[in-house]
């Protein structure tokens, strides 16, 4: 049967999009699990919603940058250590339950995202390349759609949000640091435009100073070009949930 050329082009574009989505999810899982294997006998779990995170019982009290490289969450790449090593501890009680609910809400509103709970915090990661084109700081349409979904949850939460911009090591610090700051600023501003109070957000650009993985391959450099969200309970959340277990 003869197919119209436009139909063939559309089918090819759809197939390429699906292959890119599968590759992004695969990269995220590899980064998370590979980092855990070096430290833990059983570290990576698949959530019912299809996202990946560390098993809480397997982590225990392990800390350091190596674990952070697997557990940290980011936007625009795989799992990364943008804020240094994570403890692996899990907080229970009222605050822990509150942050569990925040994580669950983000997973529901952003099914394309990776959401990780660690300690009192929640870390969120979107597939590689969804936010920005290489060397650019303008948010892509797909980025705005995903961030708008996250903002719907975050705007009414009692949390503080640190938005951290990162680049790979290509180029000089004079270029990379301002670029990472602009990217973090644009994410903050978009969340603010969608209802998240600016008083609860901080944007920081780190340039190439905190890579998630070595900048030794093109794929790794893609993972290091990212914006990471760290979401933590604010004082009001702690006070409201201090007596709940």
Secondary structure, 3 states (H helix, E strand, C coil): CCCCHHHHHHHHHHHHHHHHHHHHHHHHHHHHHHHHHCCCCCCEEECCCCCEEECHHHHCCCCCHHHHHHHCCCECCCCCCCCCCCCCCECCHHHHHHHHHHHHHHHHHCCCCEEEEEECEEEEEECCCCCCCCCCCCCCHHHHHHHHHHHHHHCCCCEEEEEEEECCCCCCHHHHHHHHHHHHHHHHHHHHHCCCCHHHEEEEECCCCCCCCCCCCHHHHHHHCEEEEEEEECHHHHHHCCCCC
